[in-house]
């Protein structure tokens, strides 16, 4: 099957506002109409007879969806459970830990704030400590990052929480090498892969982590509220969802597949989101998006007379300066674009995403908007 034309030629597949510049796919994704239609069908089946659906249809349908997702991730279906989001996956692992006073949990200085808050919560309750390793920035260096993480491990480190792709800085980290270094020190690893599925190629067992959690509603374009938690068989023991329900003690899937009544349609639509992703090119789409992000970042940096970061993924980063208006992100939103800004290392950075519906003209328009908003804010 030939790959369809992308960019503006395929934008009709989504329900995006044509007057708004969407260049922030990384935050919340965007679900195409064909996948939303599948979700609607699942909801209709559920509401036609809720009891029959929950008892007779859902269990097998959920496992079939998990098998499809696992195949995409290079994993086994029995090692994959669905969740609302990757933060929930991190919570499940972290809140299943049995920490003692003075134990340590390592995070990255570029780690996602919601996950850092979870680490802070569980460590403070146990009298343990959250420790931190630095990520090399703004000139990424894989060897330096691995070395910094290895140096931050101590005999008291009980877990390392590592981002596969950092959120604000958008860096693709060498997680397989990080896992190897942590395991050499006897430290298990939880990978927060919120941005990875659908943005970069993935083979979960090959990474070697103990747990891996990721979102399907971002780069895979599944409906909002669809994510997963993968765990090796030995790490599934004593691993529990944040909602304890009827399945307590019944094993990984028994506990995670049913935590109570909810709308499961987002999970059940994931196979169709994967099919849509593959129809747009699969690995070729991922490579195209990464290349477009690099080209777009260079274009905007040149237009603004600044510099860009080579993130290695489908999100780009452009320096806006050492200071800027506190409400710049809101000003950009009001000006008609969703590109977020992040304060990192004493500078303000613009993060952009490149997805199937984007083309280079979007970033030419973005450069114009950013330049105008900054100019007006400085008056």
C-alpha positions, 0 to 999 in steps of 0.5 A, a space after each residue: 500500500 502506498 503512503 498517502 500524501 501528508 501535511 495539508 493534504 491529509 488534514 481533513 482526517 482530523 476535526 482540527 480548527 482550520 483557522 488555528 495553527 496546531 503545532 503541539 501534537 505532543 501535549 494531547 495528541 489529536 484523534 482522527 475522525 475514523 478512530 472517533 467513529 470506532 469509539 462511538 461504536 464501542 460506546 453504542 455497544 456498551 449502552 445497548 446492554 451494559 451488563 452483557 457488555 461488561 461481563 460477556 464482551 469486555 473481557 475478551 475485547 480488552 485483551 484483544 486490544 492489549 494484544 494488538 498494542 503489545 504487538 506494536 510495542 514488540 511485547 506480549 499481551 499478558 504483560 500489558 495493561 491499560 490505564 488512563 495516562 502515563 502518569 497513572 502508570 508511574 503512580 501504580 509503580 511508585 505507590 506499589 513500592 515498599 520504601 524504608 526511611 532513607 531509601 532513595 528514588 532517582 529522577 531526572 532534572 528534566 523529568 515531568 513535574 507530575 511524576 516528580 510530584 508523585 516521587 516526592 509524595 511517596 518518598 516523603 510519606 516513607 521518610 525516604 528521599 528523592 534524588 536527582 541526576 542532570 541531563 546534558 542541555 542544551 547540547 545533548 550528550 548521551 554519554 554524559 547523561 548516562 554517566 550523570 545518572 550512574 554517578 547519582 546512584 547510591 547503595 540506597 537507590 531503590 528505583 530510577 525513574 527515567 524519561 524516554 522523551 523528556 516533556 519540556 525539553 523534548 530530548 530523546 534519551 538513550 534509555 537502553 544504555 541508562 537501564 544497563 547502567 542502573 541494572 549494573 548498580 542493582 537498581 530497577 528502572 521505571 521508564 516514563 515513555 509518555 511521548 514515545 509510542 508513535 513518535 519513535 520506534 519501540 521494542 519494549 523488551 529490548 530496552 530492558 527496563 523493569 516497567 515501561 508506561 506510555 500514552 496512546 492518545 498522543 502520537 498514536 492518535 488514540 482517544 483521550 485517556 488511553 495509555 498502558 503499563 508494561 511490566 516484566 513478569 517478575 515485576 508484576 508481583 506486588 504491582 497494583 493499580 492505584 484503584 484497589 478493587 475486586 481483583 486484589 491478589 488475583 495477579 497483574 491483569 486481574 487487578 488492572 483490567 477491572 478497577 471499577 465501572 468506566 468507559 473502556 471505549 478509548 482502550 478498545 479503539 487503540 487497535 484502530 488508532 494503530 491501524 491508522 498510524 500504519 496506514 500513514 506510513 508507520 516507521 516512515 511516518 515517524 521518520 518523516 515527523 522527526 525530520 520535519 521537526 528538525 527542519 522546522 526548528 532550524 527555520 524558526 531559529 533562523 527567522 528569530 536569529 536564535 538557536 535550536 536544539 537537536 532533540 532527536 524526536 518529532 518535537 523541536 526546541 527553539 531558544 526565545 531568550 533569557 527572559 520573556 513575558 510570563 504570559 507568553 504561552 497564553 499570548 501565543 494561544 490568543 494569537 492563534 497557535 498552541 505552541 507551548 513555552 518552557 523555562 529551562 536552564 535560565 532561558 525560555 524555549 519554544 517547543 513545537 511538534 511535527 505530525 502527519 497533518 503538519 508541513 513546513 508552511 505551518 512553521 513559517 506561519 508560527 515564526 511570524 506569530 512568535 515574532 509578532 507576539 514577542 514584539 508586541 509584548 515588549 512594547 
